[in-house]
Structure formats: C-alpha cells, structure tokens
Amino acid sequence: FRSQSDALCPQLRGMPSSNKKPPPYCISALILGLEGAGKTTLWQQLRSINATGSFKAGPAIEVTPTAGNELSSWVYKDTKITIKEVGGLMVGQWVKSLKNFDVLLYLVDMSNSLQLGTSCIELFNLLTQEAVAQREVLVLLTKEDMPSTFSSATFHQLSQLESIKAHHPHLRLTVMEVCAFTARNSDAVLQWLCDRRRPMTTSDS
C-alpha cells in the first residue's frame, strides 16, 4: 500500500522545506575604504564561496562601484554574514555609519600613490572614534599584486599604527595583505569573520 505522499514525484519529495531555521550564529561587518580600494569586489568574493565552493577570479565578477550604501547578507555554513559597504566618495558620512555593526573592515589601495596618504589619515580618524575603539578592526592592504604597489612597511610608516596602538592599547587591530581581484587571502578574511561570530538573536534574523 502506498500513501498519496509516496506517489508524489521523487523530486518533490526531496525538495527542502521552506520553513528553514535561521543559522545559530551571525556576524555583521562595516566595510570602508576610499574609492577604488576593492570593497565591492572583496565582499562579492566572500559571498561567492557559499554558492561555488571556491572563490572566483576577479574577471568572473562584474562590479559596479558603490555610490552610496550597499547591504548584503548570506549564510556561510552555520553563520549569517551581513556586510554593509559605504562608498568611498562618502568619506564625510563614514562617522555617521559607525553603528549597528560587530567588526570593521578597512581597505587600503596599496597601488594608488595619490590615495595612500589620505587613506592612512582616514584610518587614523576612524580609530579615534569611540564606536570603532570598542570593536575589532581588520585593515586590508589590497592590490598587493600590482607592479606599482607599495610595501606593507610603507603603510605602517605612513599610518603610524604602532604608535597608535601604543597610545591606545585597547585597540584590537589586525593587518592583512589581500588581492580582491584574484581572491588571494579572501578565504582568510572569511575565516577572520567567522572566528568573531556571535549567537544569533531575534533582532538579527
């Protein structure tokens, strides 16, 4: 004897339920950086691992520069990841965006000699904000594969990070070299986010 449900198409019987439980963990990140630093490409690379199992190379991802704010959420394994990107042309609005996030990702274009000094100044301004001082910060040195790129030592000299950390020992700051275009170290960025996840609450779902 076969019940009516047994007679259903096997594909229908195997369809997942629409009443999925939310993931148990979450992390929200605010991503900032000057225009062209690679912010949009980076979070799209991070998101692509969930659907493909591996990171795509840059040319496979079509990127439109963010003029205002961009909000994106997806689930990676058991963690909901939410990224809020604020466009590089909106530097004057950055301070106002420093709320409702768990960690800060700040991108520095190491191949742009005209921007590097300004990028370091803006990073310093952010690190002096109380909202940032209470959270972990991941500074990403991007485009390290470009022929005209500056060294990480140059960045540390210009940004005076060691001096800042000496005067503000409570700062939780990590620096990592990445290339959003080729996805080099993007997996390390994703792991950094997941290592800082927190239990999901009703307000996060």
QUITA-V255996 format. One record per run of one state. SS is the DSSP state (alpha for helix, beta for strand, coil for the rest). FROM is the first residue (numbers start at 1). LEN is the number of residues. If there is no record, write none. Layout:
# QUITA-V255996
SS&FROM&LEN, SS&FROM&LEN
This chain:
# QUITA-V255996
coil&1&9, alpha&10&4, coil&14&11, beta&25&9, coil&34&5, alpha&39&14, coil&53&5, alpha&58&3, coil&61&8, beta&69&8, coil&77&2, beta&79&8, coil&87&1, alpha&88&6, coil&94&1, alpha&95&3, coil&98&5, beta&103&7, coil&110&3, alpha&113&15, coil&128&2, alpha&130&4, coil&134&2, beta&136&7, coil&143&9, alpha&152&8, coil&160&1, alpha&161&7, coil&168&4, beta&172&6, coil&178&1, beta&179&1, coil&180&4, beta&184&1, coil&185&1, alpha&186&10, coil&196&2, beta&198&2, coil&200&6
